[in-house]
């Protein structure tokens, strides 16, 4: 976003110019996810069942990927003046930390897979497939984490275009490989593992090659220095906690739905994936607002920080009115396109029929949470997320067990998406007091420029 002056001009236009490129870049991973669902949806219900059970597990590794890449992006951007030697030392520290975390986390998940099978009451004939898929995806996550770190380093160095083109190319290759392995060779879930292994390894190799060709990296003797890991504590930990919360929530979501059989789990999994993709515009708008806020923290421009949230929220409401209605109207054709099994398709459509209209509240809620994270209020956002998920789990569990109907769980999700809008006005008033009303110069907790986290959109999901 270099070259854009965020302290002057139309805020509406700035939001548009900032959010649209982010949205287009993130759509690459969304298309990859839709392609994977489509290919798996034309195999069998048991394959979709395993894929749905894996959703919460995937967020464990995504937590590491997002925490590491955001930390690297910020650390590299702030230390560019140090030259190639300083960057090389920082990069080696981050790559080493990422590898250790990936191996340790993946190993723990593999060891706990039998417990997950017992917790979800996975049928005996599907248990080995689930164990194999989880183990394979955890192994593949190691090069995926390293690839994310190297790509984030490129963005931090100002080579975002190279990182973006690499991401687009790998996404297209991933779709082609999944099609080849699944639809032609009939490898089902193994096809996703092989495709992710190939694309992650290639992405890592390309990023490293660019770093060496551009002479950003040099051959340097490694010397441990704790200062290179500071950003992991200040930047990575809040992001990691956020994704761990998503893991815990989806973990119990699947448990609630598993009470109603494989078809319910498979259908809910597809519907929830569609919902995860639907929140992307809200995340992007929130990130764009965060960037504008962090460029307008000086006294003469502080009212623009407040105005950026107010206008961004209105844009989010308008956009999600369209998204919610479109998904609700087209839920049957959409699920029919993605899923071949009739029962699974019906369950996914039923989920969307209850929840889709509530996206009018969910989208702006995500916009607000992302604005909070990017403006130094990350732990407040975590608290709100925790309350949101805890209420859904508690009420959903209680109502489904009391009435033995999964639709009560879907209704709770929809209700909480609407109730979540209740904190928009208090947050807006807080921003107005801080940025508009005269109160003297204040130090903002989130110093520096906001950086975009690509939340939940990874080819690992």
Secondary structure, 3 states (H helix, E strand, C coil): CCCCCCCCCCHHHHHHHHHHHHHHHHHHHHHHHHHHHHHHHCCCHHHHHHHHHHHHHHHHHHHHHHHHHHHHHHHHHHCHHHHHHHHHHHHHHHHHHHHHHHHHHHHHHHHHHHHHHHHHCCCHHHHHHHHHHHHHHHHHHHHHHHHHHHHHHHHHCCCHHHHHHHHHHHHHHHHHHHHHHHHHCCCCHHHHHHHHHHHHHHHHHHHHHHHHHCCCCCCCCCCCCHHHHHHHHHHHHHHHHHHHHHHHHHHHHHHHHHCCCHHHHHHHHHHHHHHHHHCHHHHHHHHHHHHHHHCCCCHHHHHHHHHHHHHHHHHHHHHHHHHHHHHHHCHHHHHHHHCCCHHHHHHHHHHHHHHHHHHHHHHHHHHHHHHHHHCCCHHHHHHHHHHHHHHHHHHHHHHHHHHCCCHHHHHHHHHHHHHHHHHHHHHHHHHHHHHCCCCCCCCCCCCCCCCCCCCCCCCCC
